[in-house]
Amino acid sequence: MTPRPPHVPGAKAPAPLTGLRVIELATLFAGPIAATMLGDFGADVIKVEHPRKPDPSRGHGPSKNGVGLWWKMLGRNKRTITLDLSTPGGRRTLLRLAAGADVVVENFRPGTLEKWGLGWPELSEVNPRLVLARVTGFGQFGPYASRPGFGTLAEAMSGFAAITGEPDAPPTLPPFGLADSIAGLVTAYAVTTALAARERTGEGQVVDMAIIEPILTVLGPQPLWYDQLGHVQPRTGNRSQNNAPRNTYRTSDGSWVAVSTSAQSVAERVMRLVGRPELAEEPWFATGAGRAAHADVLDEAVGGWIARHTRAEVLEAFEKAEAAVAPVQDVRDVMADPQYRALGTFATLHDPELGRLRMQNVLFRLSATPGGIRWAGRPHGADTEAVLTELGLTPEELAALRMEGAL
């Protein structure tokens, strides 16, 4: 059965996380990304923001008509309410929300919730089945736990920056929230794992997510190499120490393509394609490490051939030869790419503030219970009255909370 694209309306079965309630107390990226992933597959996500200090992500990056566009993606499928957790009324209201929730996601510095009387003892007392996901830069304990932590620090501390960039250039940080995004995805996985455990035990638990950790797994076996061999991976630019040719190459019409030859058979096809089959007969060509040691020779052969052909010619020739190549695309190319279109990678939806918009769709396709984007990020506090009324608060209680400054 071919999985239906996740944005196609009319799916009969509810999304798999329908009925799950998530309270998001997080700001900026890692925690909110986790909640977005859960909301994409049906969870009722209630985002709690400070009444006078909204999530800073609302102001990150370009905006249109005063509306932050990044927020439209990060805040999708979430209902937004305001609540000052440091006030008595805010604390009481949060405990009432937590009592009927399945998950709370927070990313305050360790000790902050405890200072407000909203730590794990208080939350688990009102709801023993609750899963509390705590997302911080450095985790809940250890010598760095109290420091302010951001993804940039994780990208530096983890070894990512040290291996990124050209050998004779400075370490390079990514121009986007890499570590935060990885931690957000892993937090969503951790939450669903804890929920699966709850099905067996009947009890919730705490997820301790340190942003500095998941990126280490993505970086691969560097700690194992160092532990066993004392090997420290250097910066190699676009090249790999494990195979070659592997690089980006400029075409005759000024475009760029990327070539990968992780498989021996593909490397041999590339050499035949570029008219250098004799290189495949060299003894060193038989292993990825051997080819990587001769990357200069291989890059000259591949790069020289590609430089004499247009991007279209290169892509056609590589496809015909069953060799791995891809164009280096910017966002304009990506959003017009026929493969992304076929996959339904970008969803189109109507937003009350901005009208028609397109953004990345949900992360994966499920054939029977697909996820989807129900709405884009909502205005600050747009659902406060509706959510708290559902919770059972009376108009008088809402008015008292407003008077206190809790809403």
C-alpha positions, 0 to 999 in steps of 0.5 A: 500500500502506498502511504498517503501524503500526510496533508491529504484531508479525509483520512478516516482514522484519527491521528495516533496521538489524538487524546494526548494532552501536552502542556508546553512551558518551553521557549525558543527551540528545543522544547517547543520543537518537541511539542510541535512534533507531538502536536503534528500527530494529534496531541492537544498542545497547550502552549503557556507563555508569560502574559507580558513576555511572549516566547522570543521565537515570535520575534526571531527571523523575518516577519510579515505584517509584524507577524514572525514567520518562524513562529508560524511553523514552531507554533503550529497545532498549538493552542496558546494561553498566558500564565505567570507561573510565579504568581499564586494564581498562575501556580494553582492554574498550572497545577489544575492543567497538569492534573488533566495532562499527559505531558509537561515540557519545560526548559527553565533552568534547573530549580526554577520550577521548584522555586515556584512550587511546581517541581516534580513532587508537586506535579506528580502529586496532582497527576501520578501518570504525568510525564515531565520532560525537562529540556536544558542546555546541560541537564538537571545536575553536574557542574554546568547545570545552572549555566544558561545553555543554548544550542550554539554552546552544544555545537561547540562543546560536542565537537561539531564545530571542531570538525566543521569547516576547511582544515586551515579555517576556523571551526564553523558553527551552523547557521541554524539551530542544529543542536536545538532541533536534534534535541527537540526531535529526541525529546519527542522520542523520549516522551513517547518512550516514557508514555509507552512505559506508562502503559505498563507501569501506570506511572509517569516519570521525568525525562532529563534532556540535555541539549549537549548530549543528542548531538554527540550521537549524530556525530557518530563514533568519534568517542569510540575512535578516541577511546580505542585508538586515540584518534581525533577527527580533524576538519576536512571541509567537504571531504570524508576520511572514509571515502572519496570522491566526496565533495561539491563540484562546480559545473560549467554553468556556475551551479554546484553538485554534490557527489557521494561514493560511499559504496565501492561500486558507485565509486567505480561507476563514477570513474568510468563516467568521468573517463578515468577507469584506470584509477579504479584499477589502483590498489588503493582504490579498493577501500574507502580509506584508500580512496580518501587518502588520494582525494586530490587525484579523485577530486581533480578527475571528477571536478575536471569532468564536471567543470566541462558540463552544465548542471543538467548534463551532469545530473543526466549523466550521473543518473544514467550511470547509476552514480550518486549525485544531487544538485546543491539547492537553495530554498527556491530549488527545494520548494520546486523540486519534483521529489519533494512535491511528490512526497508532499514535503510542503504543506499549504494552509490558510492562516487568519493573519497571513492568508495562504502559507507553505511550510514543511509538512509533518516529519513522516508519513503513516499509511493508516493514521497520518498526522497533519497541520491543523493550523499555524502558530496562533497569536499570543494568548489567543486561546487563554479564555477558551482553554481555562473555561474548558478547565472549569474556571468561572468568569469570576476566577478568570477576572481574579487571575487577570487582576492578579496579573497571572493572565 
